[in-house]
Amino acid sequence: MLRRALLCLAVAALVRADAPEEEDHVLVLRKSNFAEALAAHKYLLVEF
């Protein structure tokens, strides 16, 4: 049972690791999550 719980926590951490961070209601995008953010939002204002 403990092993299954640890596996679930590890998978959840990996999934969350690629999600964009937010700073002051602004998405912080990186190479790893840029395409996902483009697919999730119809319009994005991006500053490079």
CHARMM internal coordinates of N, CA and C (Angstrom, degrees):
IC EDIT
DIST 1 N 1 CA 1.4464
DIST 1 CA 1 C 1.5308
ANGL 1 N 1 CA 1 C 111.11
DIST 1 C 2 N 1.3176
ANGL 1 CA 1 C 2 N 115.94
DIHE 1 N 1 CA 1 C 2 N -44.38
DIST 2 N 2 CA 1.4615
ANGL 1 C 2 N 2 CA 120.21
DIHE 1 CA 1 C 2 N 2 CA 179.17
DIST 2 CA 2 C 1.5272
ANGL 2 N 2 CA 2 C 110.55
DIHE 1 C 2 N 2 CA 2 C -64.73
DIST 2 C 3 N 1.3035
ANGL 2 CA 2 C 3 N 116.17
DIHE 2 N 2 CA 2 C 3 N -38.10
DIST 3 N 3 CA 1.4654
ANGL 2 C 3 N 3 CA 120.92
DIHE 2 CA 2 C 3 N 3 CA 179.75
DIST 3 CA 3 C 1.5308
ANGL 3 N 3 CA 3 C 110.33
DIHE 2 C 3 N 3 CA 3 C -62.36
DIST 3 C 4 N 1.3235
ANGL 3 CA 3 C 4 N 117.09
DIHE 3 N 3 CA 3 C 4 N -42.04
DIST 4 N 4 CA 1.4656
ANGL 3 C 4 N 4 CA 121.57
DIHE 3 CA 3 C 4 N 4 CA 179.40
DIST 4 CA 4 C 1.5326
ANGL 4 N 4 CA 4 C 110.52
DIHE 3 C 4 N 4 CA 4 C -65.45
DIST 4 C 5 N 1.3107
ANGL 4 CA 4 C 5 N 117.17
DIHE 4 N 4 CA 4 C 5 N -40.97
DIST 5 N 5 CA 1.4619
ANGL 4 C 5 N 5 CA 121.16
DIHE 4 CA 4 C 5 N 5 CA 179.21
DIST 5 CA 5 C 1.5276
ANGL 5 N 5 CA 5 C 110.78
DIHE 4 C 5 N 5 CA 5 C -63.92
DIST 5 C 6 N 1.3187
ANGL 5 CA 5 C 6 N 116.76
DIHE 5 N 5 CA 5 C 6 N -42.31
DIST 6 N 6 CA 1.4673
ANGL 5 C 6 N 6 CA 120.24
DIHE 5 CA 5 C 6 N 6 CA 178.14
DIST 6 CA 6 C 1.5189
ANGL 6 N 6 CA 6 C 111.59
DIHE 5 C 6 N 6 CA 6 C -65.01
DIST 6 C 7 N 1.3194
ANGL 6 CA 6 C 7 N 116.74
DIHE 6 N 6 CA 6 C 7 N -38.48
DIST 7 N 7 CA 1.4635
ANGL 6 C 7 N 7 CA 120.66
DIHE 6 CA 6 C 7 N 7 CA 177.28
DIST 7 CA 7 C 1.5244
ANGL 7 N 7 CA 7 C 110.45
DIHE 6 C 7 N 7 CA 7 C -63.10
DIST 7 C 8 N 1.3194
ANGL 7 CA 7 C 8 N 117.21
DIHE 7 N 7 CA 7 C 8 N -43.82
DIST 8 N 8 CA 1.4624
ANGL 7 C 8 N 8 CA 120.96
DIHE 7 CA 7 C 8 N 8 CA 178.50
DIST 8 CA 8 C 1.5256
ANGL 8 N 8 CA 8 C 111.52
DIHE 7 C 8 N 8 CA 8 C -62.21
DIST 8 C 9 N 1.3092
ANGL 8 CA 8 C 9 N 117.03
DIHE 8 N 8 CA 8 C 9 N -41.64
DIST 9 N 9 CA 1.4621
ANGL 8 C 9 N 9 CA 120.52
DIHE 8 CA 8 C 9 N 9 CA 178.00
DIST 9 CA 9 C 1.5275
ANGL 9 N 9 CA 9 C 111.69
DIHE 8 C 9 N 9 CA 9 C -64.67
DIST 9 C 10 N 1.3189
ANGL 9 CA 9 C 10 N 117.07
DIHE 9 N 9 CA 9 C 10 N -39.74
DIST 10 N 10 CA 1.4622
ANGL 9 C 10 N 10 CA 121.00
DIHE 9 CA 9 C 10 N 10 CA 179.26
DIST 10 CA 10 C 1.5237
ANGL 10 N 10 CA 10 C 110.85
DIHE 9 C 10 N 10 CA 10 C -65.47
DIST 10 C 11 N 1.3144
ANGL 10 CA 10 C 11 N 116.97
DIHE 10 N 10 CA 10 C 11 N -43.28
DIST 11 N 11 CA 1.4707
ANGL 10 C 11 N 11 CA 120.76
DIHE 10 CA 10 C 11 N 11 CA 179.02
DIST 11 CA 11 C 1.5255
ANGL 11 N 11 CA 11 C 109.93
DIHE 10 C 11 N 11 CA 11 C -64.91
DIST 11 C 12 N 1.3078
ANGL 11 CA 11 C 12 N 117.53
DIHE 11 N 11 CA 11 C 12 N -42.42
DIST 12 N 12 CA 1.4638
ANGL 11 C 12 N 12 CA 120.86
DIHE 11 CA 11 C 12 N 12 CA 178.77
DIST 12 CA 12 C 1.5278
ANGL 12 N 12 CA 12 C 111.08
DIHE 11 C 12 N 12 CA 12 C -62.23
DIST 12 C 13 N 1.3083
ANGL 12 CA 12 C 13 N 117.41
DIHE 12 N 12 CA 12 C 13 N -38.71
DIST 13 N 13 CA 1.4630
ANGL 12 C 13 N 13 CA 121.15
DIHE 12 CA 12 C 13 N 13 CA 178.62
DIST 13 CA 13 C 1.5212
ANGL 13 N 13 CA 13 C 111.06
DIHE 12 C 13 N 13 CA 13 C -66.22
DIST 13 C 14 N 1.3158
ANGL 13 CA 13 C 14 N 117.56
DIHE 13 N 13 CA 13 C 14 N -39.43
DIST 14 N 14 CA 1.4618
ANGL 13 C 14 N 14 CA 120.81
DIHE 13 CA 13 C 14 N 14 CA 178.50
DIST 14 CA 14 C 1.5190
ANGL 14 N 14 CA 14 C 111.36
DIHE 13 C 14 N 14 CA 14 C -66.45
DIST 14 C 15 N 1.3056
ANGL 14 CA 14 C 15 N 116.98
DIHE 14 N 14 CA 14 C 15 N -41.41
DIST 15 N 15 CA 1.4632
ANGL 14 C 15 N 15 CA 120.76
DIHE 14 CA 14 C 15 N 15 CA 179.14
DIST 15 CA 15 C 1.5196
ANGL 15 N 15 CA 15 C 109.82
DIHE 14 C 15 N 15 CA 15 C -65.24
DIST 15 C 16 N 1.2898
ANGL 15 CA 15 C 16 N 117.15
DIHE 15 N 15 CA 15 C 16 N -42.88
DIST 16 N 16 CA 1.4634
ANGL 15 C 16 N 16 CA 121.71
DIHE 15 CA 15 C 16 N 16 CA -178.89
DIST 16 CA 16 C 1.5263
ANGL 16 N 16 CA 16 C 111.74
DIHE 15 C 16 N 16 CA 16 C -70.00
DIST 16 C 17 N 1.3181
ANGL 16 CA 16 C 17 N 118.34
DIHE 16 N 16 CA 16 C 17 N -25.71
DIST 17 N 17 CA 1.4619
ANGL 16 C 17 N 17 CA 121.83
DIHE 16 CA 16 C 17 N 17 CA -176.98
DIST 17 CA 17 C 1.5216
ANGL 17 N 17 CA 17 C 111.83
DIHE 16 C 17 N 17 CA 17 C -64.30
DIST 17 C 18 N 1.3227
ANGL 17 CA 17 C 18 N 118.01
DIHE 17 N 17 CA 17 C 18 N -31.46
DIST 18 N 18 CA 1.4552
ANGL 17 C 18 N 18 CA 121.11
DIHE 17 CA 17 C 18 N 18 CA -179.47
DIST 18 CA 18 C 1.5212
ANGL 18 N 18 CA 18 C 113.02
DIHE 17 C 18 N 18 CA 18 C -88.16
DIST 18 C 19 N 1.2891
ANGL 18 CA 18 C 19 N 118.61
DIHE 18 N 18 CA 18 C 19 N -12.00
DIST 19 N 19 CA 1.4591
ANGL 18 C 19 N 19 CA 121.41
DIHE 18 CA 18 C 19 N 19 CA 179.82
DIST 19 CA 19 C 1.5271
ANGL 19 N 19 CA 19 C 109.24
DIHE 18 C 19 N 19 CA 19 C -70.10
DIST 19 C 20 N 1.3332
ANGL 19 CA 19 C 20 N 116.83
DIHE 19 N 19 CA 19 C 20 N 143.23
DIST 20 N 20 CA 1.4644
ANGL 19 C 20 N 20 CA 119.33
DIHE 19 CA 19 C 20 N 20 CA 179.93
DIST 20 CA 20 C 1.5240
ANGL 20 N 20 CA 20 C 112.10
DIHE 19 C 20 N 20 CA 20 C -62.72
DIST 20 C 21 N 1.3105
ANGL 20 CA 20 C 21 N 115.65
DIHE 20 N 20 CA 20 C 21 N 138.69
DIST 21 N 21 CA 1.4650
ANGL 20 C 21 N 21 CA 121.27
DIHE 20 CA 20 C 21 N 21 CA 174.44
DIST 21 CA 21 C 1.5275
ANGL 21 N 21 CA 21 C 108.16
DIHE 20 C 21 N 21 CA 21 C -76.94
DIST 21 C 22 N 1.3056
ANGL 21 CA 21 C 22 N 116.46
DIHE 21 N 21 CA 21 C 22 N 161.14
DIST 22 N 22 CA 1.4615
ANGL 21 C 22 N 22 CA 121.26
DIHE 21 CA 21 C 22 N 22 CA 173.76
DIST 22 CA 22 C 1.5135
ANGL 22 N 22 CA 22 C 109.63
DIHE 21 C 22 N 22 CA 22 C -123.67
DIST 22 C 23 N 1.3265
ANGL 22 CA 22 C 23 N 115.19
DIHE 22 N 22 CA 22 C 23 N 132.28
DIST 23 N 23 CA 1.4648
ANGL 22 C 23 N 23 CA 122.13
DIHE 22 CA 22 C 23 N 23 CA 173.62
DIST 23 CA 23 C 1.5187
ANGL 23 N 23 CA 23 C 106.94
DIHE 22 C 23 N 23 CA 23 C -126.45
DIST 23 C 24 N 1.3076
ANGL 23 CA 23 C 24 N 117.83
DIHE 23 N 23 CA 23 C 24 N 115.80
DIST 24 N 24 CA 1.4697
ANGL 23 C 24 N 24 CA 122.67
DIHE 23 CA 23 C 24 N 24 CA -179.57
DIST 24 CA 24 C 1.5275
ANGL 24 N 24 CA 24 C 111.59
DIHE 23 C 24 N 24 CA 24 C 53.05
DIST 24 C 25 N 1.3160
ANGL 24 CA 24 C 25 N 116.97
DIHE 24 N 24 CA 24 C 25 N 45.71
DIST 25 N 25 CA 1.4694
ANGL 24 C 25 N 25 CA 124.86
DIHE 24 CA 24 C 25 N 25 CA 178.22
DIST 25 CA 25 C 1.5318
ANGL 25 N 25 CA 25 C 112.62
DIHE 24 C 25 N 25 CA 25 C 65.34
DIST 25 C 26 N 1.3214
ANGL 25 CA 25 C 26 N 117.24
DIHE 25 N 25 CA 25 C 26 N 25.61
DIST 26 N 26 CA 1.4658
ANGL 25 C 26 N 26 CA 123.02
DIHE 25 CA 25 C 26 N 26 CA 177.56
DIST 26 CA 26 C 1.5214
ANGL 26 N 26 CA 26 C 107.75
DIHE 25 C 26 N 26 CA 26 C -122.36
DIST 26 C 27 N 1.3410
ANGL 26 CA 26 C 27 N 116.97
DIHE 26 N 26 CA 26 C 27 N 131.65
DIST 27 N 27 CA 1.4635
ANGL 26 C 27 N 27 CA 120.70
DIHE 26 CA 26 C 27 N 27 CA 178.28
DIST 27 CA 27 C 1.5188
ANGL 27 N 27 CA 27 C 110.06
DIHE 26 C 27 N 27 CA 27 C -72.44
DIST 27 C 28 N 1.3045
ANGL 27 CA 27 C 28 N 116.75
DIHE 27 N 27 CA 27 C 28 N 135.20
DIST 28 N 28 CA 1.4598
ANGL 27 C 28 N 28 CA 122.76
DIHE 27 CA 27 C 28 N 28 CA 175.03
DIST 28 CA 28 C 1.5232
ANGL 28 N 28 CA 28 C 106.30
DIHE 27 C 28 N 28 CA 28 C -102.62
DIST 28 C 29 N 1.3354
ANGL 28 CA 28 C 29 N 116.05
DIHE 28 N 28 CA 28 C 29 N 108.81
DIST 29 N 29 CA 1.4615
ANGL 28 C 29 N 29 CA 120.90
DIHE 28 CA 28 C 29 N 29 CA -174.65
DIST 29 CA 29 C 1.5161
ANGL 29 N 29 CA 29 C 111.17
DIHE 28 C 29 N 29 CA 29 C -101.65
DIST 29 C 30 N 1.3168
ANGL 29 CA 29 C 30 N 114.21
DIHE 29 N 29 CA 29 C 30 N 147.00
DIST 30 N 30 CA 1.4601
ANGL 29 C 30 N 30 CA 123.07
DIHE 29 CA 29 C 30 N 30 CA 176.50
DIST 30 CA 30 C 1.5251
ANGL 30 N 30 CA 30 C 107.79
DIHE 29 C 30 N 30 CA 30 C -130.56
DIST 30 C 31 N 1.3166
ANGL 30 CA 30 C 31 N 117.04
DIHE 30 N 30 CA 30 C 31 N 174.43
DIST 31 N 31 CA 1.4657
ANGL 30 C 31 N 31 CA 120.28
DIHE 30 CA 30 C 31 N 31 CA 178.40
DIST 31 CA 31 C 1.5208
ANGL 31 N 31 CA 31 C 111.65
DIHE 30 C 31 N 31 CA 31 C -55.66
DIST 31 C 32 N 1.3166
ANGL 31 CA 31 C 32 N 116.50
DIHE 31 N 31 CA 31 C 32 N -37.12
DIST 32 N 32 CA 1.4631
ANGL 31 C 32 N 32 CA 120.55
DIHE 31 CA 31 C 32 N 32 CA -174.65
DIST 32 CA 32 C 1.5283
ANGL 32 N 32 CA 32 C 113.23
DIHE 31 C 32 N 32 CA 32 C -72.68
DIST 32 C 33 N 1.3343
ANGL 32 CA 32 C 33 N 119.01
DIHE 32 N 32 CA 32 C 33 N -22.92
DIST 33 N 33 CA 1.4591
ANGL 32 C 33 N 33 CA 119.51
DIHE 32 CA 32 C 33 N 33 CA -177.18
DIST 33 CA 33 C 1.5295
ANGL 33 N 33 CA 33 C 113.57
DIHE 32 C 33 N 33 CA 33 C -122.79
DIST 33 C 34 N 1.3197
ANGL 33 CA 33 C 34 N 118.61
DIHE 33 N 33 CA 33 C 34 N 5.85
DIST 34 N 34 CA 1.4611
ANGL 33 C 34 N 34 CA 122.11
DIHE 33 CA 33 C 34 N 34 CA -177.16
DIST 34 CA 34 C 1.5238
ANGL 34 N 34 CA 34 C 111.59
DIHE 33 C 34 N 34 CA 34 C -64.61
DIST 34 C 35 N 1.3189
ANGL 34 CA 34 C 35 N 117.69
DIHE 34 N 34 CA 34 C 35 N -48.49
DIST 35 N 35 CA 1.4696
ANGL 34 C 35 N 35 CA 121.34
DIHE 34 CA 34 C 35 N 35 CA -178.79
DIST 35 CA 35 C 1.5242
ANGL 35 N 35 CA 35 C 111.13
DIHE 34 C 35 N 35 CA 35 C -63.66
DIST 35 C 36 N 1.3137
ANGL 35 CA 35 C 36 N 116.84
DIHE 35 N 35 CA 35 C 36 N -38.22
DIST 36 N 36 CA 1.4684
ANGL 35 C 36 N 36 CA 120.79
DIHE 35 CA 35 C 36 N 36 CA 178.62
DIST 36 CA 36 C 1.5307
ANGL 36 N 36 CA 36 C 110.70
DIHE 35 C 36 N 36 CA 36 C -63.81
DIST 36 C 37 N 1.3230
ANGL 36 CA 36 C 37 N 117.11
DIHE 36 N 36 CA 36 C 37 N -40.64
DIST 37 N 37 CA 1.4634
ANGL 36 C 37 N 37 CA 120.86
DIHE 36 CA 36 C 37 N 37 CA 179.09
DIST 37 CA 37 C 1.5231
ANGL 37 N 37 CA 37 C 110.57
DIHE 36 C 37 N 37 CA 37 C -66.83
DIST 37 C 38 N 1.3316
ANGL 37 CA 37 C 38 N 117.52
DIHE 37 N 37 CA 37 C 38 N -39.25
DIST 38 N 38 CA 1.4621
ANGL 37 C 38 N 38 CA 120.56
DIHE 37 CA 37 C 38 N 38 CA 176.94
DIST 38 CA 38 C 1.5225
ANGL 38 N 38 CA 38 C 111.33
DIHE 37 C 38 N 38 CA 38 C -62.43
DIST 38 C 39 N 1.3139
ANGL 38 CA 38 C 39 N 117.12
DIHE 38 N 38 CA 38 C 39 N -39.60
DIST 39 N 39 CA 1.4626
ANGL 38 C 39 N 39 CA 121.03
DIHE 38 CA 38 C 39 N 39 CA 179.93
DIST 39 CA 39 C 1.5269
ANGL 39 N 39 CA 39 C 111.77
DIHE 38 C 39 N 39 CA 39 C -71.37
DIST 39 C 40 N 1.3155
ANGL 39 CA 39 C 40 N 117.47
DIHE 39 N 39 CA 39 C 40 N -30.65
DIST 40 N 40 CA 1.4621
ANGL 39 C 40 N 40 CA 121.23
DIHE 39 CA 39 C 40 N 40 CA -174.81
DIST 40 CA 40 C 1.5292
ANGL 40 N 40 CA 40 C 112.90
DIHE 39 C 40 N 40 CA 40 C -82.79
DIST 40 C 41 N 1.3330
ANGL 40 CA 40 C 41 N 117.87
DIHE 40 N 40 CA 40 C 41 N -23.97
DIST 41 N 41 CA 1.4674
ANGL 40 C 41 N 41 CA 121.02
DIHE 40 CA 40 C 41 N 41 CA -175.27
DIST 41 CA 41 C 1.5185
ANGL 41 N 41 CA 41 C 109.82
DIHE 40 C 41 N 41 CA 41 C -122.56
DIST 41 C 42 N 1.3402
ANGL 41 CA 41 C 42 N 115.75
DIHE 41 N 41 CA 41 C 42 N 133.33
DIST 42 N 42 CA 1.4616
ANGL 41 C 42 N 42 CA 120.43
DIHE 41 CA 41 C 42 N 42 CA -179.08
DIST 42 CA 42 C 1.5302
ANGL 42 N 42 CA 42 C 110.91
DIHE 41 C 42 N 42 CA 42 C -65.92
DIST 42 C 43 N 1.3249
ANGL 42 CA 42 C 43 N 116.59
DIHE 42 N 42 CA 42 C 43 N -41.39
DIST 43 N 43 CA 1.4634
ANGL 42 C 43 N 43 CA 121.50
DIHE 42 CA 42 C 43 N 43 CA 179.93
DIST 43 CA 43 C 1.5274
ANGL 43 N 43 CA 43 C 109.58
DIHE 42 C 43 N 43 CA 43 C -127.16
DIST 43 C 44 N 1.3346
ANGL 43 CA 43 C 44 N 115.62
DIHE 43 N 43 CA 43 C 44 N 137.93
DIST 44 N 44 CA 1.4645
ANGL 43 C 44 N 44 CA 121.41
DIHE 43 CA 43 C 44 N 44 CA 175.43
DIST 44 CA 44 C 1.5219
ANGL 44 N 44 CA 44 C 108.79
DIHE 43 C 44 N 44 CA 44 C -136.38
DIST 44 C 45 N 1.2942
ANGL 44 CA 44 C 45 N 116.43
DIHE 44 N 44 CA 44 C 45 N 136.30
DIST 45 N 45 CA 1.4548
ANGL 44 C 45 N 45 CA 121.99
DIHE 44 CA 44 C 45 N 45 CA 170.08
DIST 45 CA 45 C 1.5167
ANGL 45 N 45 CA 45 C 105.33
DIHE 44 C 45 N 45 CA 45 C -101.35
DIST 45 C 46 N 1.3278
ANGL 45 CA 45 C 46 N 116.37
DIHE 45 N 45 CA 45 C 46 N 119.02
DIST 46 N 46 CA 1.4636
ANGL 45 C 46 N 46 CA 120.65
DIHE 45 CA 45 C 46 N 46 CA -171.90
DIST 46 CA 46 C 1.5204
ANGL 46 N 46 CA 46 C 109.52
DIHE 45 C 46 N 46 CA 46 C -117.36
DIST 46 C 47 N 1.3229
ANGL 46 CA 46 C 47 N 115.98
DIHE 46 N 46 CA 46 C 47 N 134.58
DIST 47 N 47 CA 1.4596
ANGL 46 C 47 N 47 CA 122.36
DIHE 46 CA 46 C 47 N 47 CA 174.27
DIST 47 CA 47 C 1.5185
ANGL 47 N 47 CA 47 C 107.44
DIHE 46 C 47 N 47 CA 47 C -114.52
DIST 47 C 48 N 1.3348
ANGL 47 CA 47 C 48 N 116.40
DIHE 47 N 47 CA 47 C 48 N 127.93
DIST 48 N 48 CA 1.4623
ANGL 47 C 48 N 48 CA 120.90
DIHE 47 CA 47 C 48 N 48 CA -179.59
DIST 48 CA 48 C 1.5070
ANGL 48 N 48 CA 48 C 109.93
DIHE 47 C 48 N 48 CA 48 C -102.48
END
COOR INIT
IC SEED 1 N 1 CA 1 C
IC BUILD
